[in-house]
Amino acid sequence: MVTPGLGSSLAYLLSRAERSVNRALAAALSGENVTVDQWRILQALADGRGHSMGDLAEAALMPHPTLTKAVDRLVDQALVYRGHDPTDRRKVAVFLANRGSELLGRLDAGIAEHHRAILAAYGAARTEELMRELEQLVRSLDD
């Protein structure tokens, strides 16, 4: 049954779900004073390849001005650094520093617990199906 009013809006329901998930994720990250946005940036850089600010903004789901400020703060904390893009030395890329990698390692247990809590509340099969469906929705809307 679809709820009338705002509850009948897919955008509204997705936003509510995102807020609930991110509220619990923020709690899992708070012990290391890391925000959800900062975690997304660090996690996106964890592949070790270095990313342009444009690619990083897309991966971290952040507008460029907000991302620039967040990366500046992470640089100040020596968690990330800027360097030459490995494929085009004229461009600047952002890389995960050793301290950033160590921080991600310390966050692993809290992130895993957050994921277990979602699985416990919603079920593993339903969570996997939801993730597949959301990925498909994004692909469909982006095409």
Secondary structure in CASP SS format (residue, H / E / C, confidence):
PFRMAT SS
TARGET T0000
AUTHOR 0000-0000-0000
METHOD secondary structure of the structure
MODEL  1
M C 1.00
V C 1.00
T C 1.00
P C 1.00
G H 1.00
L H 1.00
G H 1.00
S H 1.00
S C 1.00
L H 1.00
A H 1.00
Y H 1.00
L H 1.00
L H 1.00
S H 1.00
R H 1.00
A H 1.00
E H 1.00
R H 1.00
S H 1.00
V H 1.00
N H 1.00
R H 1.00
A H 1.00
L H 1.00
A H 1.00
A H 1.00
A H 1.00
L H 1.00
S H 1.00
G H 1.00
E H 1.00
N C 1.00
V C 1.00
T C 1.00
V H 1.00
D H 1.00
Q H 1.00
W H 1.00
R H 1.00
I H 1.00
L H 1.00
Q H 1.00
A H 1.00
L H 1.00
A C 1.00
D C 1.00
G C 1.00
R C 1.00
G C 1.00
H E 1.00
S C 1.00
M H 1.00
G H 1.00
D H 1.00
L H 1.00
A H 1.00
E H 1.00
A H 1.00
A H 1.00
L C 1.00
M C 1.00
P C 1.00
H H 1.00
P H 1.00
T H 1.00
L H 1.00
T H 1.00
K H 1.00
A H 1.00
V H 1.00
D H 1.00
R H 1.00
L H 1.00
V H 1.00
D H 1.00
Q C 1.00
A C 1.00
L C 1.00
V E 1.00
Y E 1.00
R E 1.00
G E 1.00
H E 1.00
D C 1.00
P C 1.00
T C 1.00
D C 1.00
R C 1.00
R C 1.00
K C 1.00
V E 1.00
A E 1.00
V E 1.00
F E 1.00
L E 1.00
A C 1.00
N H 1.00
R H 1.00
G H 1.00
S H 1.00
E H 1.00
L H 1.00
L H 1.00
G H 1.00
R H 1.00
L H 1.00
D H 1.00
A H 1.00
G H 1.00
I H 1.00
A H 1.00
E H 1.00
H H 1.00
H H 1.00
R H 1.00
A H 1.00
I H 1.00
L H 1.00
A H 1.00
A H 1.00
Y H 1.00
G C 1.00
A H 1.00
A H 1.00
R H 1.00
T H 1.00
E H 1.00
E H 1.00
L H 1.00
M H 1.00
R H 1.00
E H 1.00
L H 1.00
E H 1.00
Q H 1.00
L H 1.00
V H 1.00
R H 1.00
S H 1.00
L H 1.00
D H 1.00
D C 1.00
END
